[in-house]
Amino acid sequence: MSTEQGRVVRLAGVSEWLATIQEHHRMATLLELASGPKTVAELAAATGAAAGNLGQHLLRLRRVRLVDSTATGLTRTYRLTGVTVTPRALELTHPAGVRVTLDRAALAATLKGKA
C-alpha cells in the first residue's frame, strides 16, 4: 500500500468518526459522560433516549473509540476515551490527529433545543 492509499484509508476512518459524533443523541451521550462514567439506565434518564436506541448509539461510539465500558454482573458502565474534558469543552481526537472541540455550554444549549 502506498502512502497515498494509507492516507485515503485514514481519511475514510475520520469520515465515519465525524458522522458518528454529529448525531444529537450521541452528542448528548458524550456530554453526559463528560461528568463521569454512567450506566445505560443513567444515560437514558439523562438524555431522554430510549435504552434500546441508546445501546446502538453506544455501540457506534465504542466502534470509533470515543467510549469504553466495563461490566459488573449484568450492568455495563460506560466512560469516555479519546476525549479530553475541561470545564468548558470536550476535545475529541481521532487517531489520525483530527481534533474536534465542542463547547460544553453551547452543546448543551443546542441539544436542549432538539429535545
C-alpha positions in Angstrom: 0.0 0.0 0.0 1.4 3.4 -0.9 1.4 6.3 1.4 -1.3 7.9 -0.6 -3.5 4.8 -0.2 -2.8 4.8 3.5 -4.0 8.4 3.7 -7.2 7.6 1.9 -7.9 4.8 4.4 -7.2 7.1 7.4 -9.4 9.8 6.0 -12.2 7.3 5.4 -11.9 6.5 9.1 -12.1 10.2 10.0 -15.3 10.4 7.9 -17.0 7.6 9.8 -15.8 9.2 13.1 -17.2 12.6 12.2 -20.5 11.0 11.1 -20.7 9.2 14.4 -20.3 12.3 16.6 -22.6 14.6 14.6 -25.8 12.7 15.7 -27.6 14.6 18.5 -28.2 11.6 20.8 -24.5 10.6 20.6 -23.5 14.2 21.3 -25.8 14.2 24.3 -24.3 10.9 25.5 -20.8 12.3 25.2 -21.8 15.4 27.1 -23.3 13.3 29.9 -20.3 11.0 30.1 -18.1 14.2 30.5 -19.3 14.3 34.1 -18.2 10.7 34.7 -19.0 7.0 34.0 -22.6 6.0 33.7 -24.8 3.0 33.1 -27.2 2.8 30.1 -30.1 3.4 32.5 -28.4 6.6 33.9 -27.7 7.8 30.3 -31.2 7.1 29.2 -32.7 9.1 32.1 -30.3 12.0 31.5 -30.6 12.2 27.7 -34.2 11.1 27.2 -33.1 8.4 24.7 -34.8 5.0 24.8 -32.4 2.4 26.4 -32.6 0.2 23.3 -31.7 3.0 21.0 -29.0 4.2 23.4 -27.4 0.8 23.2 -27.0 1.3 19.4 -25.5 4.8 19.9 -23.1 3.5 22.5 -22.0 0.7 20.1 -21.2 3.3 17.4 -19.3 5.4 19.9 -17.3 2.3 21.0 -16.6 1.4 17.4 -14.9 4.8 16.8 -13.2 4.6 20.2 -14.8 7.5 21.9 -16.3 5.4 24.7 -15.3 2.2 26.5 -17.2 0.1 29.0 -16.7 -2.4 31.8 -19.2 -5.0 33.0 -20.0 -5.7 36.6 -22.5 -8.6 36.7 -25.3 -7.6 34.3 -24.5 -3.9 34.5 -22.3 -2.2 31.9 -20.7 1.2 32.8 -19.6 3.5 30.0 -16.8 6.1 30.1 -15.2 8.5 27.6 -11.9 7.5 25.9 -10.1 9.6 23.3 -11.8 12.7 24.7 -10.2 15.4 26.8 -12.7 17.0 29.2 -12.2 20.5 30.6 -14.8 22.6 32.5 -15.6 24.5 29.2 -15.1 21.9 26.4 -14.8 18.4 25.1 -11.9 17.8 22.8 -12.3 14.7 20.7 -9.2 13.4 18.9 -9.2 10.9 16.1 -6.1 8.6 15.9 -5.2 10.3 12.6 -4.8 13.5 14.5 -8.0 15.3 13.6 -9.5 17.2 16.6 -12.9 18.5 17.2 -13.5 20.8 20.2 -17.1 21.1 21.5 -18.0 24.0 23.8 -19.9 22.3 26.6 -22.3 25.2 27.2 -23.1 25.7 23.5 -23.6 22.0 23.0 -25.9 21.7 26.0 -28.0 24.7 24.7 -28.1 23.2 21.2 -29.2 19.8 22.5 -31.8 21.3 24.7 -33.4 22.9 21.6 -33.6 19.4 19.9 -35.2 17.7 22.9 
